Amino acid sequence: MTTTYNNLYLDARKQLRTAGVESAALEARELLCCAAGKSREQFYRDMALYASDQVERTLAELVERRLAGEPVAYIIGEWEFYGLPITVSPDVLIPRMDTEVLAERAILLARAAGAGARVLDLCAGSGCVGLAVAANVPDCRVVLADLSEAALKICKQNVRRNDLNARVTCVQADAMADPLPALWDFDVIACNPPYIPSDDISGLDVCVRDYEPRSALDGGADGLDFYRAIAARWGSALRLGGSLLFEVGIGQAPDVEDILVRNRFEQIQTTADTQGIWRVVEGVMNA
């Protein structure tokens, strides 16, 4: 044992940087914490200590997987979203900072709806958006809905992991079909649907194209299939004055605004993410 945790970290960071990984420092830390079975706090505390040969070998294997294109979140099995630890697998999309804008808008609207607000996270995936709402609006009730049984399994793990069993339930539902009778009277429906145009998927970064579930990416020929179906079908699941919120891809906001208008939604507004990209489009159902 001749290598400290700090030296292992620096070496991993260098390898990732050389390979062009933008967040090399963060990813090197996460991979080393996983290899050593340490929390971030323990990692920083133990940086000057020597690592075992086993930890060094395990880290080398994890870095090799990352350099082959596998996303670090799938390698370590979790990622952070809105301050919450979220379990992930290749059955669900990796939570992204862009999506925190959707969570933030849903949180604000749930708070405004008052005690007992009902929130639906449609196309929930890992459940990260709905769980962020539940964690930050203590008197609301949240439903996580997804068509994928594998995704719902991850949702349930994340509900338990974040101690939100009392206020969050998981339901199988097809966003492209009419809502189930049990899914009604929501104050907020938040949705991050598949929105990549089918022909664009082959050009995505390898870590997305080859690892993340295509069913959570493919939004049809123009990327707008889910927006059309949900806006047309799911307004009936909202209370009068309830809001439907969508995350959208780059350049899609005007089309999604138009889809909401054509489906009798009012008070349309769009919110940008931290990069200045129009990221969340929402409307209110008053009819």
C-alpha positions as CSV (number, residue, x, y, z in Angstrom):
1,M,0.0,0.0,0.0
2,T,1.9,3.0,-1.3
3,T,-0.7,5.2,-2.8
4,T,-2.8,7.7,-0.9
5,Y,-6.5,8.4,-1.6
6,N,-5.5,11.8,-2.7
7,N,-3.0,10.4,-5.3
8,L,-5.6,8.0,-6.5
9,Y,-8.1,10.8,-6.9
10,L,-5.6,13.0,-8.8
11,D,-4.6,10.2,-11.1
12,A,-8.3,9.3,-11.9
13,R,-9.0,13.0,-12.5
14,K,-6.1,13.3,-14.9
15,Q,-7.3,10.3,-16.9
16,L,-10.8,11.6,-17.2
17,R,-9.6,15.1,-18.1
18,T,-7.3,13.7,-20.8
19,A,-10.3,11.8,-22.2
20,G,-12.3,15.1,-22.4
21,V,-14.7,14.5,-19.5
22,E,-15.9,18.0,-18.5
23,S,-16.7,17.2,-14.9
24,A,-13.5,15.2,-14.3
25,A,-13.0,16.3,-10.7
26,L,-16.5,15.5,-9.6
27,E,-16.6,12.2,-11.4
28,A,-13.1,11.1,-10.1
29,R,-14.3,11.8,-6.6
30,E,-17.6,9.9,-7.0
31,L,-15.8,6.9,-8.6
32,L,-13.2,6.8,-5.8
33,C,-15.9,7.1,-3.1
34,C,-17.7,4.1,-4.7
35,A,-14.5,2.1,-5.0
36,A,-13.6,2.7,-1.4
37,G,-17.2,2.5,0.0
38,K,-16.8,6.0,1.5
39,S,-19.0,9.0,1.8
40,R,-17.8,12.3,0.5
41,E,-17.1,13.4,4.0
42,Q,-15.0,10.3,4.7
43,F,-13.2,10.8,1.4
44,Y,-12.1,14.3,2.3
45,R,-11.2,13.2,5.8
46,D,-9.1,10.3,4.6
47,M,-7.3,11.9,1.6
48,A,-3.9,11.6,3.3
49,L,-4.3,8.0,4.2
50,Y,-3.1,5.1,2.1
51,A,-5.6,3.1,0.1
52,S,-5.6,-0.7,-0.1
53,D,-4.6,-2.5,-3.2
54,Q,-8.2,-3.7,-3.6
55,V,-9.5,-0.1,-3.6
56,E,-6.8,0.8,-6.2
57,R,-7.8,-2.1,-8.5
58,T,-11.5,-1.4,-8.1
59,L,-11.0,2.3,-9.0
60,A,-9.0,1.3,-12.1
61,E,-11.9,-0.9,-13.2
62,L,-14.5,1.9,-12.6
63,V,-12.4,4.5,-14.5
64,E,-12.0,2.0,-17.4
65,R,-15.8,1.7,-17.6
66,R,-16.2,5.5,-17.6
67,L,-13.6,5.9,-20.3
68,A,-15.5,3.4,-22.4
69,G,-18.5,5.8,-22.2
70,E,-20.6,4.4,-19.4
71,P,-22.1,7.3,-17.4
72,V,-20.7,7.7,-13.9
73,A,-24.2,7.7,-12.4
74,Y,-24.9,4.2,-13.7
75,I,-21.5,3.0,-12.6
76,I,-22.0,4.1,-9.0
77,G,-25.8,3.5,-9.1
78,E,-26.9,6.9,-7.8
79,W,-26.9,10.6,-8.5
80,E,-28.0,13.7,-6.6
81,F,-31.0,15.8,-7.7
82,Y,-32.3,18.9,-5.9
83,G,-30.2,17.9,-2.8
84,L,-31.7,14.4,-2.7
85,P,-29.8,11.1,-3.2
86,I,-31.5,9.3,-6.2
87,T,-30.9,5.6,-7.0
88,V,-30.5,5.2,-10.8
89,S,-30.1,2.3,-13.2
90,P,-30.0,2.0,-17.0
91,D,-33.8,1.6,-16.8
92,V,-34.2,5.3,-16.1
93,L,-32.7,8.6,-17.2
94,I,-29.9,10.1,-15.1
95,P,-31.3,13.2,-13.3
96,R,-29.9,16.4,-14.8
97,M,-29.4,19.9,-13.4
98,D,-31.6,21.2,-16.3
99,T,-34.5,19.3,-14.8
100,E,-34.2,21.1,-11.5
101,V,-36.0,24.0,-13.2
102,L,-39.0,21.8,-13.7
103,A,-38.8,20.7,-10.0
104,E,-38.5,24.3,-8.9
105,R,-41.5,25.5,-10.8
106,A,-43.6,22.5,-9.5
107,I,-42.5,23.2,-5.9
108,L,-43.5,26.9,-6.2
109,L,-46.9,26.0,-7.6
110,A,-47.5,23.2,-5.1
111,R,-46.8,25.7,-2.3
112,A,-49.1,28.2,-3.8
113,A,-51.9,25.6,-4.0
114,G,-51.8,25.3,-0.2
115,A,-52.2,22.4,2.3
116,G,-53.1,19.1,0.7
117,A,-51.9,20.0,-2.8
118,R,-51.8,17.1,-5.1
119,V,-48.9,16.7,-7.6
120,L,-48.4,14.2,-10.4
121,D,-44.9,13.5,-11.7
122,L,-45.8,12.0,-15.2
123,C,-43.2,10.0,-17.1
124,A,-41.5,9.9,-13.6
125,G,-38.4,7.8,-14.5
126,S,-36.4,7.7,-11.3
127,G,-39.1,9.9,-9.6
128,C,-36.6,12.7,-9.0
129,V,-39.0,15.6,-9.8
130,G,-41.9,14.4,-7.7
131,L,-39.6,13.5,-4.8
132,A,-38.1,17.0,-4.9
133,V,-41.6,18.4,-4.6
134,A,-42.5,16.1,-1.8
135,A,-39.3,16.8,0.1
136,N,-39.8,20.6,-0.2
137,V,-43.5,20.9,0.2
138,P,-44.2,19.0,3.4
139,D,-48.1,19.2,3.3
140,C,-48.5,18.0,-0.3
141,R,-49.3,14.6,-1.8
142,V,-47.3,13.3,-4.8
143,V,-48.0,10.5,-7.3
144,L,-45.1,9.1,-9.4
145,A,-46.5,7.7,-12.7
146,D,-44.6,5.8,-15.4
147,L,-45.4,3.1,-18.0
148,S,-42.2,1.2,-17.3
149,E,-42.4,-1.4,-14.5
150,A,-38.6,-1.2,-14.2
151,A,-38.8,2.5,-13.7
152,L,-41.5,2.2,-11.1
153,K,-39.3,-0.2,-9.2
154,I,-36.6,2.5,-9.0
155,C,-39.2,5.1,-8.0
156,K,-40.3,2.9,-5.1
157,Q,-36.6,2.5,-4.0
158,N,-36.2,6.3,-4.1
159,V,-39.4,6.9,-2.1
160,R,-38.1,4.6,0.6
161,R,-34.6,6.0,0.4
162,N,-35.8,9.5,1.1
163,D,-38.3,8.5,3.8
164,L,-41.3,9.8,1.8
165,N,-43.5,6.7,1.9
166,A,-46.2,8.6,3.8
167,R,-46.9,11.1,1.1
168,V,-45.7,9.6,-2.2
169,T,-47.3,6.8,-4.1
170,C,-46.3,5.0,-7.4
171,V,-48.7,4.2,-10.2
172,Q,-48.3,2.5,-13.6
173,A,-49.7,4.8,-16.3
174,D,-49.3,5.4,-20.0
175,A,-48.8,9.1,-20.7
176,M,-49.9,8.6,-24.3
177,A,-53.3,7.3,-23.2
178,D,-56.2,8.8,-21.2
179,P,-55.5,9.1,-17.5
180,L,-56.7,6.3,-15.2
181,P,-59.8,7.1,-13.2
182,A,-57.7,7.2,-10.0
183,L,-55.5,9.9,-11.5
184,W,-57.5,13.1,-11.2
185,D,-57.9,16.3,-9.3
186,F,-54.3,17.4,-9.4
187,D,-53.1,20.9,-8.7
188,V,-49.9,20.3,-10.6
189,I,-48.8,17.8,-13.3
190,A,-45.1,18.0,-14.0
191,C,-43.7,16.0,-16.9
192,N,-40.3,15.5,-18.4
193,P,-41.3,13.4,-21.4
194,P,-39.2,11.8,-24.1
195,Y,-38.5,14.7,-26.5
196,I,-35.5,13.8,-28.8
197,P,-36.6,13.5,-32.4
198,S,-36.1,9.9,-33.5
199,D,-33.6,10.6,-36.2
200,D,-31.4,12.7,-33.8
201,I,-30.8,9.8,-31.3
202,S,-28.0,8.3,-33.4
203,G,-26.1,11.5,-33.1
204,L,-26.3,11.8,-29.3
205,D,-23.2,11.5,-27.1
206,V,-22.3,7.9,-26.7
207,C,-23.0,8.0,-22.9
208,V,-26.6,8.9,-23.7
209,R,-27.2,7.0,-26.9
210,D,-25.7,3.7,-25.8
211,Y,-26.6,3.6,-22.1
212,E,-29.8,5.6,-21.3
213,P,-33.2,4.0,-22.1
214,R,-34.3,4.9,-25.7
215,S,-37.9,4.8,-24.5
216,A,-37.2,7.8,-22.2
217,L,-35.5,9.7,-25.1
218,D,-37.5,9.1,-28.3
219,G,-40.2,11.7,-28.7
220,G,-41.2,10.7,-32.3
221,A,-40.4,12.2,-35.6
222,D,-40.3,15.8,-34.4
223,G,-39.8,15.1,-30.7
224,L,-43.3,16.5,-29.9
225,D,-45.4,13.3,-29.7
226,F,-45.7,13.2,-25.9
227,Y,-46.5,16.9,-25.6
228,R,-49.4,16.6,-28.1
229,A,-50.8,13.5,-26.4
230,I,-50.5,14.8,-22.8
231,A,-51.8,18.3,-23.5
232,A,-54.8,16.7,-25.3
233,R,-55.6,14.0,-22.8
234,W,-54.4,14.9,-19.3
235,G,-56.1,18.3,-18.8
236,S,-59.0,16.3,-17.4
237,A,-56.7,15.1,-14.5
238,L,-56.2,18.7,-13.3
239,R,-58.4,20.6,-10.9
240,L,-59.8,23.9,-12.3
241,G,-56.9,26.3,-12.2
242,G,-54.4,23.5,-12.1
243,S,-51.1,23.7,-14.0
244,L,-49.4,21.4,-16.5
245,L,-45.6,21.8,-16.7
246,F,-43.3,20.4,-19.3
247,E,-39.6,20.2,-19.6
248,V,-38.6,20.9,-23.2
249,G,-35.6,20.4,-25.4
250,I,-33.5,23.2,-27.0
251,G,-35.7,25.2,-29.4
252,Q,-38.9,23.3,-28.6
253,A,-40.5,25.9,-26.3
254,P,-42.5,27.8,-29.0
255,D,-44.0,24.6,-30.4
256,V,-45.0,23.4,-26.9
257,E,-46.5,26.8,-26.0
258,D,-48.6,26.5,-29.2
259,I,-49.6,22.9,-28.3
260,L,-50.8,24.1,-24.9
261,V,-52.8,27.0,-26.4
262,R,-54.5,24.7,-28.9
263,N,-55.6,22.5,-26.0
264,R,-57.3,25.3,-24.1
265,F,-54.5,26.0,-21.6
266,E,-54.1,29.6,-20.5
267,Q,-51.6,31.8,-18.8
268,I,-48.8,30.2,-20.8
269,Q,-45.3,31.0,-19.4
270,T,-41.8,29.7,-20.1
271,T,-38.8,29.6,-17.8
272,A,-35.1,29.4,-18.7
273,D,-32.5,27.2,-17.2
274,T,-29.1,28.4,-15.8
275,Q,-27.7,28.4,-19.3
276,G,-30.4,30.7,-20.6
277,I,-32.1,27.9,-22.5
278,W,-36.0,28.0,-22.4
279,R,-36.5,24.8,-20.5
280,V,-39.9,24.7,-18.8
281,V,-43.3,25.5,-20.5
282,E,-46.4,25.6,-18.4
283,G,-50.1,26.5,-18.7
284,V,-53.2,26.7,-16.5
285,M,-56.4,24.7,-17.2
286,N,-59.4,27.0,-16.5
287,A,-62.0,25.4,-18.7
